Amino acid sequence: MTQHASKKEQLYQLIAAQPFISQQELADQLGLSRSAVAGHIAALIRDKRLLGRAYVLPDQRPVVCIGGANIDRKLRTLGPVQMGTSNPVSQHEAFGGVARNIAENLARLGLPTRLLCAVGDDAAGQSLLAHAQAVGIDIKACLQAAGMHSGSYTALLNDEGDMVLALAHMECCEALTPDYLHSRQPQRGHAAFTIADLNLPTDSIGLLLQEAHQQAMPLMMVAVSEPKMARLPQDLRGLRLLLLNLGELEAAVAHRINSDAEMAAACQQLQQRGVQDVIVTMGVDGVSYTSSDAGQGMRHLPAPAAAVRDATGAGDAFAAGVAWSLYREPDDLGLACEYGLKLAKLTLESDATVAATISPTIFEEA
């Protein structure tokens, strides 16, 4: 502790070192009155650097990511795609899955991150879990399902790096049942934030929504494909945020969307079902998100220019950037989208599904 640190900062450092220290001990060590200590603690709580009683520090509660983990296989054509014939390609394999990708991004950003996923009892599953642990993800609550193959995701990219077609084998996710979630309650119960993807079975999604509604626990859901929007329950009470693209929004409301006004109306329809906020991603056209300001409707942010190398994982990086920001500033969705777009840009400009350049200081850099 430096001599030049303010009393408030010195107090914070003492609490960080000894979370159960009493106010009287703090007063004695800092030469302050009890009332002055209480005032500093109240200010730290307002700043969200402390979380209230027992001086719980924010970085001690994990973000819990629940859903898909698989092996990504990316095939990129060496020229324009020609349908109905053989196309020469380059091939790359990596670890993927929406929840797993988000978890790796968050771990690389320095957040305490816990992954709940299912893999097979095969070499691919062992590799998935070993890699997740190596990048700092808590995997102790993951499930290795006997007799099942680990998930796979095969993406065909054109010569410009845009996805043409993807094939997903996600049978393992069906093992993420309500019984499994109940068995992992000790690992889920104290999450600062829960992120679930729609690879989960419908009943499990319903359970997470019910818990979030009854216990006021922040829950974010991330769509994975248009067909899996059918897994989203009608009752969305308890859902803090739903993140999806335009096609997935159309699937959610069962009609085409041809204008900004129709998009806003579709998001409002989802809000009437109970979700607090909605973010719609639109690739190079940026993102639109619901606004809590009366009369403002949807707000829009353009996507930053990017030298695209590979689009795979960019949406998951955006989700992680949003979650990273909401972990710190729970009520500023616009700021969260800005961070999400920055992280997506880094991923678009990388050959990897999760950019290796992501670090706890990445948002401090120019």
VOGU-3710 file (C-alpha; in Angstrom, 3 decimals, decimal comma):
1> mtqhaskkeq> 0,000/0,000/0,000  1,564/3,320/-1,050  1,710/6,288/1,294  0,223/8,485/-1,438  -2,982/6,432/-1,898  -6,158/8,161/-0,711  -7,791/6,957/2,503  -10,624/5,527/0,405  -8,157/3,572/-1,756  -6,180/2,412/1,284
11> lyqliaaqpf> -9,443/1,188/2,834  -10,320/-0,703/-0,359  -6,896/-2,385/-0,401  -7,283/-3,465/3,231  -10,700/-4,975/2,508  -9,335/-6,729/-0,606  -6,649/-8,329/1,556  -8,979/-9,098/4,495  -12,643/-9,288/3,316  -13,946/-9,929/6,861
21> isqqeladql> -12,111/-7,066/8,553  -14,344/-5,037/10,874  -15,075/-1,332/10,508  -13,389/-0,677/13,859  -10,207/-2,438/12,697  -10,278/-0,369/9,510  -10,713/2,814/11,535  -7,811/1,897/13,840  -5,430/1,035/10,990  -6,221/4,147/8,952
31> glsrsavagh> -6,571/6,625/11,813  -10,175/7,404/10,883  -13,443/7,561/12,800  -15,992/4,764/12,401  -18,329/7,187/10,639  -15,625/8,137/8,143  -14,965/4,449/7,414  -18,700/3,853/6,912  -18,824/6,786/4,512  -15,949/5,428/2,431
41> iaalirdkrl> -17,555/1,960/2,330  -20,857/3,476/1,190  -19,003/5,300/-1,605  -17,259/2,082/-2,704  -20,612/0,308/-2,805  -22,090/3,145/-4,928  -19,081/2,783/-7,244  -19,845/-0,978/-7,442  -16,307/-1,751/-6,258  -17,883/-3,509/-3,263
51> lgrayvlpdq> -21,142/-5,441/-3,298  -22,580/-4,555/0,087  -22,633/-6,638/3,247  -19,493/-8,619/4,143  -17,622/-6,393/1,664  -17,867/-9,006/-1,076  -15,503/-8,026/-3,855  -16,973/-8,133/-7,391  -14,122/-10,181/-8,850  -14,756/-13,039/-6,429
61> rpvvciggan> -18,079/-14,009/-8,086  -17,786/-15,863/-11,393  -19,573/-15,393/-14,666  -21,203/-18,770/-15,374  -21,470/-19,828/-19,040  -23,819/-22,727/-19,826  -24,201/-24,439/-23,200  -22,252/-25,657/-26,194  -18,625/-26,790/-26,386  -17,327/-28,531/-29,479
71> idrklrtlgp> -14,566/-28,924/-32,021  -14,735/-26,309/-34,800  -13,665/-27,350/-38,264  -13,306/-24,453/-40,683  -13,007/-25,108/-44,417  -12,183/-22,038/-46,520  -12,410/-22,120/-50,287  -9,331/-20,970/-52,192  -11,536/-19,203/-54,753  -15,207/-18,258/-55,215
81> vqmgtsnpvs> -17,602/-20,992/-54,024  -18,934/-23,186/-56,824  -22,037/-25,154/-55,842  -22,567/-28,704/-57,050  -18,891/-29,487/-57,537  -15,659/-30,017/-55,600  -14,018/-26,869/-54,198  -10,340/-26,769/-53,167  -10,146/-25,602/-49,536  -7,798/-24,940/-46,662
91> qheafggvar> -8,696/-26,568/-43,330  -8,324/-25,446/-39,721  -9,503/-27,045/-36,463  -10,078/-25,204/-33,199  -12,045/-25,401/-29,969  -15,514/-23,854/-30,277  -19,112/-23,786/-29,100  -21,031/-20,627/-28,212  -20,859/-20,909/-24,411  -17,260/-22,185/-24,533
101> niaenlarlg> -16,171/-19,361/-26,858  -17,789/-16,739/-24,643  -16,153/-18,304/-21,582  -12,689/-18,237/-23,189  -13,098/-14,590/-24,202  -14,142/-13,672/-20,654  -11,297/-15,656/-19,082  -8,797/-13,944/-21,378  -10,332/-10,604/-20,333  -9,522/-11,498/-16,734
111> lptrllcavg> -12,982/-12,289/-15,362  -13,466/-15,322/-13,100  -15,287/-17,657/-15,468  -16,991/-21,013/-14,931  -18,149/-23,259/-17,779  -21,009/-25,769/-17,581  -21,017/-27,911/-20,713  -21,247/-31,549/-21,791  -18,599/-33,382/-23,785  -18,191/-37,023/-24,745
121> ddaagqslla> -15,855/-39,467/-23,049  -13,564/-39,295/-26,072  -10,249/-37,679/-26,973  -12,011/-34,582/-28,303  -13,837/-34,090/-24,998  -10,633/-34,469/-22,988  -8,900/-31,937/-25,239  -11,785/-29,464/-24,942  -11,710/-29,549/-21,147  -7,905/-29,472/-20,914
131> haqavgidik> -7,713/-26,414/-23,160  -10,484/-24,607/-21,261  -8,670/-25,201/-17,986  -5,382/-24,037/-19,506  -6,855/-20,631/-20,462  -8,219/-20,101/-16,938  -11,792/-21,413/-17,136  -13,207/-23,305/-14,147  -14,366/-26,643/-15,637  -15,112/-28,604/-12,454
141> aclqaagmhs> -18,888/-28,511/-13,080  -18,651/-29,805/-16,670  -20,150/-33,172/-17,632  -18,383/-35,978/-19,506  -21,237/-38,055/-20,933  -20,445/-41,763/-21,286  -20,981/-43,279/-24,718  -21,484/-39,951/-26,507  -19,399/-38,168/-29,120  -18,230/-34,653/-28,315
151> gsytallnde> -19,904/-31,935/-30,349  -18,583/-30,700/-33,679  -19,227/-27,634/-35,803  -18,107/-27,569/-39,435  -18,175/-24,193/-41,199  -17,649/-23,593/-44,906  -16,213/-20,128/-45,513  -15,796/-18,458/-48,883  -12,490/-17,004/-50,021  -13,351/-13,698/-48,301
161> gdmvlalahm> -13,874/-15,366/-44,930  -17,688/-15,134/-44,822  -19,694/-18,193/-43,790  -21,543/-19,998/-46,590  -22,843/-22,982/-44,625  -22,392/-24,536/-41,190  -23,153/-28,050/-39,921  -23,526/-28,610/-36,175  -23,564/-31,908/-34,281  -24,558/-30,896/-30,745
171> eccealtpdy> -26,160/-34,057/-29,358  -24,086/-33,753/-26,160  -25,991/-30,634/-25,173  -29,124/-32,713/-24,658  -27,390/-34,047/-21,507  -27,600/-30,541/-19,975  -30,978/-31,398/-18,440  -32,771/-29,721/-15,521  -31,504/-32,584/-13,325  -27,935/-31,744/-14,342
181> lhsrqpqrgh> -28,501/-28,042/-13,602  -29,978/-28,890/-10,193  -26,925/-31,040/-9,439  -24,672/-28,044/-10,227  -26,608/-25,568/-8,086  -23,636/-25,026/-5,711  -21,497/-23,966/-8,707  -24,258/-21,767/-10,185  -25,843/-20,186/-7,139  -23,455/-17,290/-6,538
191> aaftiadlnl> -22,815/-16,206/-10,113  -22,373/-12,505/-10,757  -23,864/-13,102/-14,198  -25,175/-16,186/-16,021  -24,913/-16,612/-19,793  -26,757/-19,468/-21,499  -26,929/-20,370/-25,174  -29,908/-21,955/-26,899  -28,125/-25,270/-27,398  -29,714/-26,161/-24,050
201> ptdsiglllq> -32,870/-28,308/-23,944  -36,108/-26,316/-23,713  -36,845/-27,476/-20,145  -33,388/-26,350/-18,993  -33,862/-22,930/-20,562  -37,198/-22,683/-18,747  -35,549/-23,594/-15,433  -32,892/-20,897/-15,804  -35,562/-18,304/-16,610  -37,650/-19,356/-13,623
211> eahqqamplm> -34,649/-19,116/-11,284  -33,636/-15,729/-12,671  -37,177/-14,391/-12,232  -37,650/-15,724/-8,707  -34,183/-14,832/-7,413  -33,483/-11,647/-9,430  -30,280/-13,173/-10,837  -28,871/-11,510/-14,000  -29,374/-13,862/-16,970  -28,308/-13,324/-20,569
221> mvavsepkma> -29,312/-15,697/-23,368  -27,512/-15,976/-26,689  -29,185/-17,412/-29,771  -27,200/-19,941/-31,804  -29,304/-20,489/-34,939  -32,717/-19,814/-36,420  -33,993/-23,400/-35,903  -33,084/-23,323/-32,198  -35,176/-20,208/-31,588  -38,011/-22,721/-31,177
231> rlpqdlrglr> -36,434/-23,613/-27,815  -37,073/-20,130/-26,436  -40,123/-20,244/-24,117  -43,051/-17,889/-24,562  -42,606/-16,559/-21,017  -39,328/-14,621/-20,874  -39,745/-13,061/-17,430  -36,426/-13,026/-15,595  -34,339/-12,563/-18,750  -32,062/-9,516/-18,476
241> llllnlgele> -30,866/-9,646/-22,071  -31,493/-11,603/-25,263  -28,801/-11,395/-27,943  -29,661/-12,570/-31,460  -29,190/-11,689/-35,123  -31,833/-10,448/-37,537  -32,697/-13,900/-38,896  -33,073/-15,263/-35,373  -35,295/-12,314/-34,448  -37,499/-13,132/-37,439
251> aavahrinsd> -37,699/-16,748/-36,247  -38,636/-15,567/-32,747  -41,592/-13,505/-33,975  -42,447/-15,784/-36,950  -42,428/-13,141/-39,688  -40,061/-11,259/-41,978  -38,603/-7,938/-40,869  -38,142/-5,375/-43,629  -37,528/-2,088/-41,827  -36,138/-0,517/-38,665
261> aemaaacqql> -39,689/0,099/-37,475  -40,553/-3,580/-37,889  -37,389/-4,547/-36,003  -38,340/-2,236/-33,133  -41,845/-3,697/-33,074  -40,443/-7,246/-32,975  -38,148/-6,373/-30,064  -41,055/-4,737/-28,258  -43,028/-7,947/-28,773  -40,232/-9,876/-27,026
271> qqrgvqdviv> -40,188/-7,327/-24,217  -43,917/-7,822/-23,758  -43,102/-11,509/-23,207  -40,826/-10,505/-20,314  -37,268/-9,885/-21,530  -35,795/-6,598/-20,256  -33,570/-5,783/-23,246  -32,763/-7,099/-26,713  -29,643/-6,679/-28,850  -29,872/-7,420/-32,581
281> tmgvdgvsyt> -26,586/-7,973/-34,415  -26,428/-7,252/-38,155  -22,857/-8,025/-39,221  -21,260/-5,163/-41,147  -24,367/-3,045/-40,453  -23,601/-2,948/-36,730  -26,033/-3,564/-33,881  -29,349/-2,215/-32,649  -30,476/-2,410/-29,044  -33,508/-1,492/-26,983
291> ssdagqgmrh> -33,405/1,735/-24,996  -34,883/2,343/-21,565  -35,319/6,054/-22,354  -38,965/6,930/-22,956  -39,702/7,632/-26,597  -36,224/6,644/-27,820  -37,146/3,250/-29,264  -34,178/1,277/-30,653  -30,679/2,702/-30,749  -28,051/1,793/-33,332
301> lpapaaavrd> -24,258/1,535/-33,360  -22,303/1,050/-36,601  -19,727/-1,701/-36,827  -16,108/-0,494/-36,883  -14,265/-1,130/-40,140  -12,399/-4,440/-40,013  -9,961/-6,272/-42,282  -11,871/-9,564/-42,087  -9,790/-12,725/-41,976  -12,346/-15,112/-40,451
311> atgagdafaa> -15,886/-14,367/-39,247  -16,161/-17,481/-37,053  -16,460/-16,573/-33,378  -17,072/-12,858/-33,917  -20,638/-13,060/-32,595  -19,467/-14,912/-29,488  -16,754/-12,291/-28,944  -19,427/-9,586/-29,191  -21,488/-11,405/-26,549  -18,443/-11,644/-24,280
321> gvawslyrep> -17,683/-7,935/-24,658  -21,286/-7,108/-23,750  -21,145/-9,387/-20,691  -17,754/-7,978/-19,602  -19,202/-4,478/-19,652  -22,496/-5,354/-17,923  -20,486/-7,120/-15,198  -19,106/-3,661/-14,370  -21,878/-1,289/-15,476  -25,137/-3,298/-15,302
331> ddlglaceyg> -27,394/-0,537/-16,608  -25,406/0,843/-19,572  -26,371/-1,279/-22,575  -24,974/1,205/-25,103  -21,523/1,035/-23,522  -21,788/-2,759/-23,441  -22,471/-2,819/-27,196  -19,426/-0,593/-27,815  -17,172/-3,054/-25,982  -18,824/-5,952/-27,797
341> lklakltles> -18,107/-4,383/-31,189  -14,461/-3,776/-30,247  -13,999/-7,415/-29,260  -15,795/-8,638/-32,398  -13,459/-6,515/-34,565  -10,390/-8,114/-32,950  -11,843/-11,552/-33,655  -12,779/-10,759/-37,252  -9,181/-9,689/-37,886  -7,810/-12,920/-36,391
351> datvaatisp> -7,604/-16,406/-37,876  -8,596/-17,849/-34,485  -12,107/-18,412/-33,117  -10,966/-16,536/-29,985  -8,259/-13,979/-30,712  -5,019/-14,701/-28,847  -4,439/-10,946/-28,477  -7,351/-10,615/-26,014  -6,090/-9,782/-22,519  -7,290/-8,000/-19,352
361> tifeea> -5,833/-4,709/-20,667  -7,150/-4,913/-24,228  -9,840/-2,255/-23,721  -7,281/0,157/-22,275  -5,252/0,079/-25,478  -5,811/2,490/-28,331
//
